[in-house]
Amino acid sequence: MFKRHPERLTLILQKLLRQEGLELPLKQRRLIDAWDGVVGPLAARYTQEKFIRNQTLFVKITNPALRQDLSMMRSRLVTKLNQAAGGPIIADIRIY
């Protein structure tokens, strides 16, 4: 006889992603994709590059005034982006 231990599909997928080392890259992609929604359409229009390295999100903003405003809101942005990604993915943001 077969022993049946039904599990939710979401739990099975989470285990598989964790075993294959894909959980963190997936969360990082969610965080980068959440940038436009968190900062709004105006800031998204002036955003050119976004990438994560060593728990730091690097963002290139082409408008100097907007760059300064976003730099002063770094801690709030980190919190909102981590919430959107579903966990603590980044610790800091570098806006250049």
C-alpha positions as CSV (number, residue, x, y, z in Angstrom):
1,M,0.0,0.0,0.0
2,F,1.0,3.5,-0.7
3,K,1.4,6.0,2.2
4,R,-0.3,9.2,1.3
5,H,0.9,12.4,2.8
6,P,-0.9,15.1,0.8
7,E,0.9,18.5,0.8
8,R,-0.1,21.8,-0.7
9,L,1.4,22.5,-4.1
10,T,2.8,25.9,-2.9
11,L,4.8,24.1,-0.2
12,I,6.1,21.6,-2.7
13,L,7.2,24.4,-5.0
14,Q,8.8,26.3,-2.2
15,K,10.8,23.3,-1.2
16,L,11.9,22.7,-4.8
17,L,13.0,26.3,-5.3
18,R,14.9,26.2,-2.1
19,Q,16.7,22.9,-3.0
20,E,17.6,24.2,-6.4
21,G,18.9,27.5,-5.1
22,L,16.3,29.5,-7.0
23,E,14.3,31.0,-4.1
24,L,16.6,34.1,-3.6
25,P,16.9,35.0,-7.3
26,L,13.1,34.8,-7.6
27,K,12.6,37.1,-4.6
28,Q,15.2,39.5,-6.0
29,R,13.4,39.6,-9.3
30,R,10.1,40.3,-7.5
31,L,11.8,43.2,-5.6
32,I,13.2,44.7,-8.8
33,D,9.8,44.4,-10.5
34,A,8.1,46.1,-7.6
35,W,10.2,49.2,-7.9
36,D,7.9,50.9,-10.4
37,G,4.8,50.3,-8.2
38,V,6.6,51.5,-5.0
39,V,8.1,54.7,-6.3
40,G,5.2,55.6,-8.7
41,P,5.1,56.3,-12.4
42,L,7.0,59.6,-12.4
43,A,10.1,58.1,-10.7
44,A,9.7,54.9,-12.8
45,R,10.0,57.1,-16.0
46,Y,13.4,58.4,-14.9
47,T,14.7,55.0,-13.8
48,Q,17.2,53.3,-16.2
49,E,19.1,50.5,-14.4
50,K,18.3,48.4,-11.4
51,F,20.3,45.5,-10.0
52,I,21.1,43.9,-6.7
53,R,24.6,43.1,-5.4
54,N,25.5,42.1,-1.8
55,Q,22.0,42.9,-0.4
56,T,22.1,46.4,-1.9
57,L,19.8,47.6,-4.6
58,F,21.5,49.9,-7.1
59,V,19.2,52.2,-9.1
60,K,20.2,54.7,-11.8
61,I,18.0,57.8,-11.8
62,T,18.5,60.4,-14.6
63,N,16.8,63.3,-12.9
64,P,19.1,64.9,-10.3
65,A,16.2,66.4,-8.2
66,L,14.4,63.1,-8.1
67,R,17.6,61.3,-7.3
68,Q,18.0,63.5,-4.2
69,D,14.4,63.0,-3.1
70,L,14.7,59.2,-3.4
71,S,18.0,59.2,-1.6
72,M,16.4,60.9,1.4
73,M,13.6,58.2,1.4
74,R,16.0,55.2,1.3
75,S,14.9,53.6,4.5
76,R,11.2,53.8,3.7
77,L,11.9,52.4,0.2
78,V,13.9,49.5,1.6
79,T,11.0,48.6,3.9
80,K,8.3,48.8,1.2
81,L,10.4,46.9,-1.4
82,N,11.2,44.1,1.1
83,Q,7.5,43.8,1.9
84,A,6.6,43.6,-1.8
85,A,9.2,40.9,-2.3
86,G,8.0,38.9,0.6
87,G,11.0,38.9,2.8
88,P,14.2,40.7,3.8
89,I,16.1,40.8,0.4
90,I,17.9,44.1,0.6
91,A,19.4,46.1,3.4
92,D,20.2,49.3,1.5
93,I,19.6,51.3,-1.7
94,R,22.3,53.2,-3.7
95,I,20.8,55.7,-6.0
96,Y,23.2,57.1,-8.6
